[in-house]
Amino acid sequence: MTHYRRKEGHRKAMAVEHRRSMTVEEYFQLEENDPETRYEYIDGNVYAMASGTANHDTIKSNIQRILWNLLRGSSCRVYSSDMRVYVSEERYFHPDVTVTCDPRDRGRVKAIQSPRFIVEVLSPSTELIVGRMQIGI
């Protein structure tokens, strides 16, 4: 399902589309059954999101830490890519970092419904995905 290309000794992440359409409920079940892989759901198509490079992780972790420090004590929360973001009934994504200030986005929610700020660290392998995200946001 997830493929990697070797480049200069590093793994390069790629999104791979499942070839069959899936309901939102099936998508939620897929993520629950496979917690090691993040999936994004776009109009019934599911994309497996592979892990990024060490540089990618360092950048997103630094951004998350900076935002967490800036927002500490406020009503806002900072989430990693472990949280999915609801864009519409047919679109769910896992941005690198998400900020929400809506109390309904806390607790045991399946997806952030009211993101205030979204960060996606760009790389050649994520450019197409980010383009798809912008269509619905």
Phi, psi and omega in degrees: 000314179255134182242150177236147171246136177278132177213117179051040176079003180246154174275135177252124184282146176223147172270136181236127182275134170290147185271359178240153179285154185219145175281165178299319179298319177295322177298313178300319179294320178301313179295323179293321181282341182228071186291348180280344182241138175265139179236145174244143187242119183226109176050044177088350178262141182247134180241124176280127182256115180278163179292155182269190180276171177299319178298316178301313181295321178297315180297310182294323178295319178296317178297316180299316180296316179298313180296319179301314179296319180293326186262358180304132180089352178266180178277359183271152177234148179247130182237152176272186179291357174294334179268135175270156180243129177278125175254316176202177179302338183247012182217120176226136182228164174239079178296160180299316180218138178227137174245132173226144178244006183271121181298339178290346180270011181256168176083220187262044179285152178279336182201149173290125182264334186229066180293140177266328186207134180233137177240130172232116178285122185275143173208167179306327183279346180253356183302315181293322180295315180297322176300320177293322180297320185294337179299321186261353184258000000 
